[in-house]
Amino acid sequence: MKKKDIRILLVDDEIDILEIVGYNLTQEGYQVFTAENGRKAVEKAKKHLPHLIIMDVMMPEMDGMEACEAIRNIPELQNTVITFLTARNEDYSQVAGFDAGADDYIAKPIKPKVLVSKVKALLRRFKETDVATNENISLGGIEINREEYKIYKQDEEIILPRKEFELFYLLASKPGKVFKREEILDKVWGNEVVVGGRTIDVHIRKLREKIGEDLFKTIKGVGYKFEY
């Protein structure tokens, strides 16, 4: 995909941020769209179907968390990469952001060249997701619909945030295989994301609560595996 075909949506209530970031990305050759709050972000995301959304967390009318969750409920935007743009001193939980459906976060202020480099890394992740297998999985009374991001256990639908779904799909793709923490971080969060092992533990705990305590095995000091 050529740069001129890549669509990026910038969302921030600070016009200066939109202008500076937008200018630098436009100079790189990307198509850039902007929105001043979460509500407009959802509207423009539906209209333009961006490949990447860079979104502030604290905004009027609808904050970034709410907007992210709304966007993730739009089927055409399931694979869109969403990263939060956050001030370093904001009371912001990375885990909460990932639970809302975000893929990454960028701390501001950030130098233009660093931002452009970060965007390139995020867009590589979109390409990887775009060519990823869409094979559905059926095992132990559980159906995983990869294309629709839906899970059914004994005909009951279970709703999972995107990262929980991706983690479950990865583990269930090879039952019995031990996935190391480094591999999980690389395949689910992308190797450019700086998150700790604690983030994986939180997501595993939530999967156990929603799908089954005994299905997810901890291999101490190594990682996790799925067994049924």
Salt bridges, closest charged atoms under 4 A:
ASP5 OD1 - LYS4 NZ 3.54
ASP12 OD2 - LYS108 NZ 3.09
GLU14 OE2 - LYS108 NZ 3.91
GLU28 OE1 - LYS3 NZ 2.87
GLU28 OE1 - LYS120 NZ 3.77
GLU36 OE1 - LYS40 NZ 3.15
GLU43 OE2 - ARG39 NH1 3.11
ASP56 OD1 - LYS108 NZ 3.56
GLU61 OE1 - ARG39 NE 2.74
ASP99 OD1 - HIS203 NE2 3.60
ASP99 OD2 - LYS206 NZ 2.25
ASP103 OD2 - ARG72 NH2 2.81
ASP103 OD1 - ARG162 NH1 3.08
ASP103 OD1 - LYS163 NZ 3.06
ASP104 OD2 - LYS118 NZ 3.10
ASP104 OD2 - ARG125 NH2 3.63
GLU148 OE1 - LYS150 NZ 3.80
GLU164 OE1 - LYS210 NZ 2.94
GLU166 OE1 - ARG146 NH2 3.13
GLU166 OE2 - ARG162 NE 3.97
GLU183 OE2 - LYS177 NZ 3.19
GLU183 OE2 - LYS187 NZ 2.95
GLU192 OE2 - ARG124 NH2 3.39
GLU192 OE1 - ARG125 NH2 3.85
ASP201 OD1 - ARG181 NH2 2.82
GLU209 OE2 - ARG205 NH1 3.26
GLU227 OE2 - LYS225 NZ 2.77
